[in-house]
């Protein structure tokens, strides 16, 4: 069983639960998927295998290489990319996503749902300026948000070293919660902030907000945050062989 299988099972068990449905789509967005191709990728271009279901076109994506191989029955070309990237790649093309065919989490995401999800993910975090004057233990944070944050930060392996969630008081008189990220790679701040924003979006928290700040390793302020906050470790990526098409986020594949 995979994380997508678990999220799918929870959604199917509670069809009227919006939070469970959002959690499934959040898991989908953050999962690395293996997209079945018609032919080997050429440069940055890919040609997905497309199938017709009830008059709509669908591409096939799996959360395990083994599932793709079992479905195709042979060695097949594929591209690997996160669910969010796949949705953004096909949004507006009238193409749906057939997820994990013949697996416990088999699910059809129709073209209109793909478009809605891609538009939801395009909502970017907003920059703001305020100076924290005190930190305290986080209070009243929904369990769904904690789970989503843990999953998103775990999927950001190598982009930073750790993060702390804490309550915060600002010099403006405002109060809230903040996620302090340390050891971020240069240029990775936007991707990490977007991952946190995505966790908030799919956690089912209505009208919620969460500030994100970045501090270098060894910054004196980290002591106060670590003493009060909830720590999330961000894993170091495992060494791997040659990357499959689409695995480099700086060079996403193009649909053709």
N, C-alpha and C positions, 0 to 999 in steps of 0.2 A: 504494500500500500504506500502511496505517495502522499505528499501534502495536498495535492489537488484531489486525490481520491477522498481524503478525509473531509476537505471543504465541500466537495460535491455531495458526499453522504449526508453531511449536516444540512445542506440546502434542501436536499430531497426529503429529509425527515421533517422539515418545517417549511412547507411551501408558502406559507403566509408570513414568514419571518423575513422582513426586509434586510435585517442585519446579517442573517445567514447568507442571503443572496449576494449582498455586497462583499461579504468576506470571501465568497467563492470567486467573484470577479477580481477582487484584490489579489488573491492567491494566483489566479491566472495571469494577471498583469505582471507579477513579479517573478514568475517561473520561467526558467530557460526552456524553450520549446524547440523541437526538431521538426522542421518543415520539409515535407516530402516534395522533391523536385522532379520535373520531367526529364531534366538533363543536368549534367554537371554545370556549376556556376561558371560564368565567363566574366572575369574581372569582378566588378561590383554589381553585376546584373544577375538576377535569378529568374527562372521560369518555374513557378510552382505547378505541381500536378493539380488539376481542377476537376471536380466532380459535380454533376448536377443532382440536386435533391429538391424535389417539389418545385421545379422551375427556377431555382436559384443556384448560383455557382458557389462551391465551397472548396477551400483548400484544406489539406490534412496536416494537423500538427499533433505532436506527441510530447509528453514530458519525460520520456525515456527513449534512448536510442533503441533499446531492446524492443520496445513496443512498436516503433516504426518498422523495424526489421521483421517482427512477427506478422505485422499486417501486410507488408509488401511481399513477404515470402522470399526475398532475395536481397542481395546487396544493392542499395538504392542511394542515389545522390540526395543530399539534404543540406539545408542551411540551418544554423542554430542562432536563435535570437530570443530575447525576452518577449513575453506576451504583449507588453506595452508597445514594443517596437513592431511586432507583427500587426497589431491593430492599427497603428499609425501608418504602416506601409500600405494597407489595403483599404483604409477608410476612403469613402467616396467612390470606390471602384465597383460597388454593387456585388462584393464578394463576401461570403460568410466564412466562418472557421468551424471545421469539424474537428473537435478535440478528442484525442485518445479513443479513436474508433476501436471497438472490441475490448475496451478496458473498463474497469469499474466506474471511472469518471467520464465515460463517453457522453458528449454533450454537443449539441449544435448551437452555435452562436450566429443568428441570422444577420444578413448585411446591415439591417437598420440598427441592430444592437451593437454591432462593431462600430458603426458611425457614432453612436451615442457614447460608447466607452472611450473612443479616441478623442472625442470632444471634451469629455470629462477630464481626461489626462492632460489636455492642453492647458488647463487652468494652472497658471504658474504662481508660485509663492510671491508675495509682495515684500519689497524691502522696506524697513522701518528703522528709525533711530530712537533709541532710549537707553539710558544707562542703568544697569542693575545696581541696586544698593544693598540688597540682602537676598539670601537664598534660604529656602526651607524645604522640608520634606514634601514630596508631591502628595496632594490630597484629592480624593474623589476622581482619580483618573480611571475611566472605564477599562475593564479587563480586555475588551475587544481592541482598544487602541494600543494597550501594552503588547498584546499578541501581534498586532500588525506592525508596530515599530520593531519588535524583535525580529520578525521575518524580513522586513525591508533592510534593516541594518545588517543582518546576516547575509543577505543577497548582495550587499555592497562590499564584499570581501576585497581587501587591498586598497580601498579608497580612503580609509582612515583607520585609526587604531582602537578607539573607544568612544562612547558617548554616555552622558549622564542626563537623566530627566529629573528636574527639580522645580519646586515652586519658586517664584521670583517676585520681588518688589522692585518697582522702577522709580527713578527720580521724578517721573511725571505724576506719581501717585497711583499708577496702575498696578494691578497684580495679575498674575497668570502662571503659566508653566512654560518652561524653556528647556530645550534639548541642547546641551553643550557638547559639541563634537571636537575631539582633539586628534592631532596627527593627520589631518586631511592632506591628501596629495595636492600640489598646486594645480588649480583648475578644476578640482573635483567638487568644490563647494556647491555649485549649481545642481549637479547631479544628486548630491546628498540631500540638499534642501528639497528637491523635487521628490525624492524617495519618501521623505518625512511627510510632505504634503499629500502624497499618494496614500500613505498609511492612514492619515487623518480622513481622507476622502472615503476610503473603503471600510473604515472601522464602524460606520453606522452612527457616529456621533453627530448630532444635529447642531448646526451653528457653532461648531467647535473651532478653536484655533490653538496653535502651538508655535511659539517662537523657536528659531534655530539660530545658534551662534557658533562661531568657530574660534578655537583658541589653540595656540601652538603647544606642543608637549612641553611640560615644565613651567607653564604660565602660573604665576602665584595665585591667581583666582581659582585654579582648579582644586586647590585644597579645600576651599569653602564649599565648592559645588560637590566634591566627592564626599564630604562629611555629611551632606544632607540628601544627595540625590540617589537615584536608582541607576546602577551602572549597566550598560549594554556593551559587551565585547564584540568587536567587529573582526571576523576571522581573517587570517592571512590566506590568500588563495593558494591552492595546491599547484605544484608544478605540473605542467601538462605538455603534451606533444604539439604537433602542428595544429593550428586552430582551424576549425571548420568555417566555411563561409558564413559571415554574419556574426561571429563571436567577438569581433573587435568593435566596441561601441563607437569608436571614432570613424569606423568605415562600415556603416550599416549597408545591407544589400538593397538593391533597387529592383522593384517589380518590373518585369517585362513580359 
